Amino acid sequence: MRNVERALIQDMFSFDFDIFQLNVQLDEGQKRGRAIVDGIMNLKQVSWLYTYPLRTILVYDFTLMGNRPLVHAHEEMWSLGDMIAAIPLVGRFYTSVFRKGFSHGFLAASALCRRVRGLSNP
C-alpha cells in the first residue's frame, strides 16, 4: 500500500489486524502478484469502551518495486451479519432471535409460494 494511502487509512480508522490465513502468489516473472489475507480487523474507534471485531478478507493486486509492493487494486469483503452480531446487546438479539426467526419465516414463505403455484414439497 502506498505511504499516502496507509497514512490516510490510519488517520481515519484505528485498528489492528489478526491474520489467520495468508496466501501470496507471484507471476512467473516475480514482478506482479496477488495476496489474499483472512483475519479479524479489530476496530478501535472507541477503544476505551469497546473494540469491534470484524472478520475480514482482503485481496491485493500488486507490483513489486524492488522489494516493496505497490498495490494497484484492493478489495475487502466482510459479512453484514457478522457486523451486526458483534454489536453489544444488539448482537445477542440478532443471533438468538432474529436469525432463527428469519430462517423459519423464509422457509414458511417458500412453502406458501410452492402451494400457491401448485408445486408439491420435495
Secondary structure in CASP SS format (residue, H / E / C, confidence):
PFRMAT SS
TARGET T0000
AUTHOR 0000-0000-0000
METHOD secondary structure of the structure
MODEL  1
M C 1.00
R C 1.00
N H 1.00
V H 1.00
E H 1.00
R H 1.00
A H 1.00
L H 1.00
I H 1.00
Q H 1.00
D H 1.00
M H 1.00
F C 1.00
S C 1.00
F E 1.00
D E 1.00
F E 1.00
D E 1.00
I E 1.00
F E 1.00
Q E 1.00
L E 1.00
N E 1.00
V E 1.00
Q E 1.00
L E 1.00
D C 1.00
E C 1.00
G C 1.00
Q C 1.00
K C 1.00
R E 1.00
G E 1.00
R E 1.00
A E 1.00
I E 1.00
V E 1.00
D E 1.00
G E 1.00
I E 1.00
M E 1.00
N E 1.00
L E 1.00
K E 1.00
Q E 1.00
V E 1.00
S C 1.00
W C 1.00
L C 1.00
Y E 1.00
T E 1.00
Y E 1.00
P E 1.00
L E 1.00
R E 1.00
T E 1.00
I E 1.00
L E 1.00
V E 1.00
Y E 1.00
D E 1.00
F E 1.00
T E 1.00
L E 1.00
M E 1.00
G C 1.00
N C 1.00
R E 1.00
P E 1.00
L E 1.00
V E 1.00
H E 1.00
A E 1.00
H E 1.00
E E 1.00
E E 1.00
M E 1.00
W C 1.00
S C 1.00
L H 1.00
G H 1.00
D H 1.00
M H 1.00
I H 1.00
A H 1.00
A C 1.00
I C 1.00
P C 1.00
L C 1.00
V H 1.00
G H 1.00
R H 1.00
F H 1.00
Y H 1.00
T H 1.00
S H 1.00
V H 1.00
F H 1.00
R H 1.00
K H 1.00
G H 1.00
F H 1.00
S H 1.00
H H 1.00
G H 1.00
F H 1.00
L H 1.00
A H 1.00
A H 1.00
S H 1.00
A H 1.00
L H 1.00
C H 1.00
R H 1.00
R H 1.00
V H 1.00
R C 1.00
G C 1.00
L C 1.00
S C 1.00
N C 1.00
P C 1.00
END
